[in-house]
Amino acid sequence: MRRRRAWSGARAGVWAGVLAVVLAGLGLADRAGVPALAGLPRPAEAPPDTAPDGPPTRITLGPGGRDVRLWGDLNDGAAARLRRVLDANPGVARLHLTSDGGLVDEGVAIGELVAERGLVTYVPDYCVSACTLAFVRGRERLIVEDSRLGFHAPYEPGAFGSMVQVDSTEERGRYLAAGLEPGFVDQALATPSRDIWIPDAARLRAAGVVTRVVGPGDLPDSTLDDDDSLAGARAAVLRAVDLLAPFAAQRPGVLDGIAARYRDAYRQGRSESEGLDLIRAEAAGAIRTAFLGTDDATLADLGRLVLDAMAASGSEEACRAVGRDGDLVAAAEALPDRRGPGRLGGLLDRAFAGPAPLAARVRPTLPLLAATSPLHGHAPGCDALRHRLAGMLARGDTLRLREALLGRTARRLEASALPGEP
């Protein structure tokens, strides 16, 4: 954290410990939806930025007027802007914080607003350096399991980009007044300004920094707090399901449709888990649609991928989900050593390489591989699903295979293209 007119020391040090974790989360996988970053800070070995303040801190009101989302560096005027939002919206109960720090004065002033209004503070992704001075003033202080809180000693900028560590008495007093364990505060402020200390969730709770660890389904999604434009939503969708990357070039309208529906869910205050579920379901449907009308050889290779995925899924439930729901996203992820996404991506390239069929504009019905057995009146188990699919592949029964993988729509479309068919 830096004193007046200075960027956070986290610009120079935080990413040595947190960058790999944050980037992994952006692939989504550790949480649903992973909050987006507008741009990556410089590497840890770079000198701190001593330029004037950057773009204004992004502060937006969430749906229902219950949440305020703050994203970006804590620069001049951030606290005053937050006060205006809170004055205009007295029903606000929570402040979402995603920041790599900024001016100590702004962090302190935001913390005073938090305490004055009795707000709950919540870190959906990361809050480091001066941001923590605001976070610890929350009536309740919430994180998700993989959120990152980062601490280090304050400093002032010196000549030629140097960092001059300063007395931390004021920061120590603020942390202690918020109820943090003295030993924790000692370690936090003993961390050199160029470095960052990122305790795990258990240590944060034990030291009184965090009062509760919540799940990704408990609070409104903060993934688009930095950019809730269509472009921002599109980037978040691609991070969540990278199998959709070919659609950016081949079917951009499909990708934009998914992004728009996800953005609507975010703006409605749906949770991160709900947002990720929506993206994955939309992606599975879009990928199935892409294979409507594809050639028989590609279809057979797709059937073999699904068969391998069911065998590798590791549980009866997961196997049945792949076969019953035709979830090609789950199928690709079930294959070991991350071979599945590349394998399915190659099949998508083949499907897109041919002329765009009319079928590509038709929403497929659900696949029928797991249709209720007419003899027993119940859905078949994993072994029965695999046996059914393996039989279709062995017989080269293209029509039934297409219906099994892609739904009745696919079979009707293929049958209507046969000679003599209406």
N, C-alpha and C positions, 0 to 999 in steps of 0.2 A: 504494500500500500504506500502511496506517495502523498506527501503533503501538497499544499496548494500548487496549482499550475503544472501538475505532473501526472503522467499516466501511471497506471498500476505497475508495480514491479512484476506482477504476474505476466506481463507482456514478455518479460525476459526469462522468467524462471518456471512458471506454472506448467508449461507444456512439456518440460522434461519428465514430469511425473504423471500428467493427466492426458496428454495428447493421444496416446495409444488407446486409452480407455474410452475417451470421447469418440474417437473415430470408429472404434468397434461398435459403440452404441448407435452410431449413425448408420451402420450396416443393418441394425435392428435385430438388432436381434436380441440384445440383452433385454430391451424393453420394447414394448411396442412402440412405434413411432417415433422415434428417436428424435429429440429436439434438433432443429436445423441450425447450422452456423452460417452466417452471411459470408464469412471469409475467415481463413485461418491466420492466427498470429504468426509472427516470425519465429524461427527456431530458438531454442533455449539459449544457444551460445551467442545470439545476436545481442548487441547492446540495447538498453532500454530506449524507447521512443521519447524524445524530448520535444517533439513538435507540439504545436498548440492542440487544444482539444479537438477531437474528431466530430463526427455527426452526433446530433443530439440523442440522448438516451431514448430508446423507443418505449413509450408508455401507452398501453391500450387498455380499454375497459372490456372485460369479458361479458358473455351473454348473461342476462339476468341481473347485471349490476352487482354481482357478489364478489367478483375477482378482478384485480388489476394485474396486468402482466407487464413487468419491467424487464427490458432486454438491452444489453450493451454496456459500454463504459459509463461509469458514474462521472460525468463531466459537469461543467458549470451549468447551473440552472435545473438540474435533474430533480432535486428535492422540491423546488418551487413549482415545477410543472406537476409533480405528483400531488402536491397539496391542492392545486386547482382541480385536479381530477377527483380527489377525495371530497373536496368541498361540494362539488357538483353532484356527487353520487354517495350520499350518506349510508347507503346499504352495503357498501363494500366491506367484506369480512376478511379477505385473504389477499396477500401480496405475493405473486410469483416472482422470484428473483433468478435471473440468468445473466451473470456478469463476471468478467474477469477482473473487476476492480475499477479503480479510478482515483478520484480525489477523496482524501480522508474526510474533508469537511462535508462533502456531499453524502458519503456513507453515513456519517454521524447524523446529519440532518434528516436523512431518510429514516434512520433508526428512531429518531425522536418522534417523527410522524407516526411510525408504526406503534410506538408505545402510547402516544397520545390518543390514537384512535382504537387501541386495543385490537390491532390486527393480528391475524395468524400469518406467519411467514412460511413460504414453501419454496424449496429448491428442486425443480424437476430435473435439472441436469448438473450445472456447476455454478458455484458462487465462491469467489476467491478474493483474497486481499481485502480491500476496503469494503467490498460487498458484505463480508461477514459481520462488519460493524452494524449493518442494517439488519441482517438476518437474526442476530442474537437478541434483538429487542422484541421479537414476536411474542405474543401471548401464548401461542403454541408455535413450535418450530418443527416443521415437517420436511422430510426428504423421502425419496424412494431409495431402495437398497443400494443402487449403484450411483446415486448422486455424489458429487465431489465438492467438498468444502476445503478450501486451501488457505493456509496461514503462513505469514512470514513477518519479519520485522519491518517497521516503516522506514522510509528513506526520503531524501530530497535529491533532486538531480544536480549533479556536479558538472564540471567542465568536460567537454568532449564525450558526452554520453555516460559519464561515470555515475555511480550511485553512492551517495554519502549516507550511511546509516545514522539515524538520529535517535534521540532519547525516546523510549516507548512508554514512558510513565502514563501518559494520557490514555493510550490504547489499552494498557494493562488495567487501569482503573475501570474503563468501560466494559471490558470483558468480565472482570470480577463482579461488577455491579449487576451484570446480567445473570449471574449465578453460575458462571463457569468454574470448574475445578481449578484451584491455583496451580497445581502441577501441570495441567494442560496448558494454561495460559503461559507459564514459564517456557514450555517447549515450543509453543507457537511463536512467541516473540524472540526466542533464541535462534530461530531459523533465519539464516542470512537473507538479505533482501533479494538477492539474485536467485534464491532457491524457493521452493514451496513445500510445505508439509501438508499431506493429504491423508488424514486419519480415516480409518474405516468406520462403517456405521456403528459397530459395537463400541468403539472407543468414543465416538461422538456422543452416543447415548450415555455412556458411563460418566462422561465429563460434564453432562448437563447442557451440552451444546444443542442437542436435538431432543425433542420430547417424544416424537413418534415417527416411526418408519411406515409409510403408507405404500399401497400397491398401485400399479399403473391404471387400475380401474376405479380408484377411489376419488380422484379429482379431475376437473376439466383438463383436457389435453393442452400442453404448452408447446407442442412441436413447432408450430408456425408462429411463435411469438416474435421471431425476428423478421419474418416476411410472410404475410398471409395472402400474397398475390397468387395468381394462377401459376406463375413460374415457380414461386416458392413451394406451392403445393405439389407441383410436378416433380421438383427435385426431391421432396420428402417421399413421394410415392416410389420413385426409382431407388432411393436408399433402402426403403422397406422391402421391396421386391425387385431385385436387379434383373430378374428374368423379363421384366417389361422393357428393358433397354431397346430391343429391336423395334418396338412399337414407336419409339421416338422418331425414327426415320421412315418406317414403313406404314404405320397407321397412327399418325400423331393425333388425329381426332379421337381415337379410342383412349389414348393416354390422357389427353386433356379432359375427357369425360370423367375418367376415374379421379383425376386431380380435383376437378370441380366438385364432385360429390364428397370427396374427403375434406376439402376446404369448407364445404357447407356443414359437415359434421363438427369440425373444429369450431366454427363460428356459433354453432348451436350449443356448445359446451359439452359435447360428448367426451368421454374419457379417452385416455391414450389407448387403452386396450380395445375399446370399441372402434377407435379410428383404425388401428392396425387390423382388426378383424374385417372391417369394411374394405380396406385396401386389398387384403389377401383374397377375400371372396370375389371382389371385382376382377382381380388379376387372374384368378382361376377361370372365371367365365370368359374373359377376353382371350386367354390362351386357348381354351377349348374352341372358341369361335374361330380362331386363326387356323385351326386344323380342319374346319368344315370344307369339304370339297378337295382336300389334298389327295395326292396320288396314293395308290395302294401300297407302294414300297415304304413311303414315309409313314403311312398309317400303321403298317406292320411293325416298323421300328418303334413307333410310339407305344404300341401294345407290349412289345418286349420291355420297354423302359418301365411301364406300369407294373408288369409282372415282376421284374427285378426289384422294384420299389416295395411291393407287397412282401416279397421274401426278406427284404432287408429292414423292414419297418420296426422290428423288435418287439411288437406287442400285437395282440389280437385287435385291440381297439384301433391302433394306428393303421394296421393292415386293412381293416374293414373301412376306415375312413377314406383311404386312397381308392379302394375298389368301389365302395358304395357311392361316394360323392364325386368321383372323378376329379379329385383335387390334384391337378398336375403340378401345382406349386409344392404341395406336400410330398408328392411323388418324387420330384427332383431333389428335395431336401432329404429324403429318406435314404438315398443312395450314399454309400460310404465315401470318404475322402473327397467330398465336395465335387465328385464327378457328375452328379446328377444335373446341376444347373447348366454346366457346359454341354452335357449331352442333350438336354432338352432345348437349350439355345441353338444347337446345331440343327435340330429338327425344325425349330421355328424358322430358321434361315431358309431351309428347304421349302417350307410351306409358303413363305413370302416370295421365294424366287420365281414361282410360277405366276401365270396371269391371275390377277385378283378375281376370284370367283364371286358370283352373286352371294354364295353362302357366307362370305366373310362379313356381310352386312346383316346377317340373321342371327338372332340370339338363340343359342342351342338350348334344347331341353336338357334336363339332368340325364346323365348316363344311366344305362339300365343294367350294368354288369351285376349289380346287387339287387335286382328286382325281386320282389317277394316270390318265394317258391310256390307254384300252383299246387304242388303235392302236399307240402307241409304247412303252408300258410305263415311262414316266418322268413325273415331275412337270413340268407346263408352266412355261414362263418367264413373266416379267412381262407381255410383250406378249400372250401367249395368255390369261393371266388377265384382263387388261383387256378383251380382245375378247370373252371368254366372258360377263363381267358386263355389258358394254355391250349385247350381244345380248339377254340376258334383260330388261334394262330397256326396250329398243326394242320387244320383242314383248309386253311386259306380262305375262310368264310368271311369275305370282305364286308358284305352287307351287315352281317351280325356283329362283326368286330367294330365297324363304324358306329352302329347303334349302341353297342356296349360301352364304348369309350366316350362318345360324343352326344348320345341321345337320339330320340326318334326323329328330331328335325334333320339330323345328318343323313339318316337312312332314307327319309322321304326325298331329300334333295338329290341324293344319288340315284334313287330309283326313277325320279322324274326325268333324269338325263338319259336313261336307257332308251334304245331304239324301240319305237312302238308305244312308249309310255306317254300319257298325256302330260 
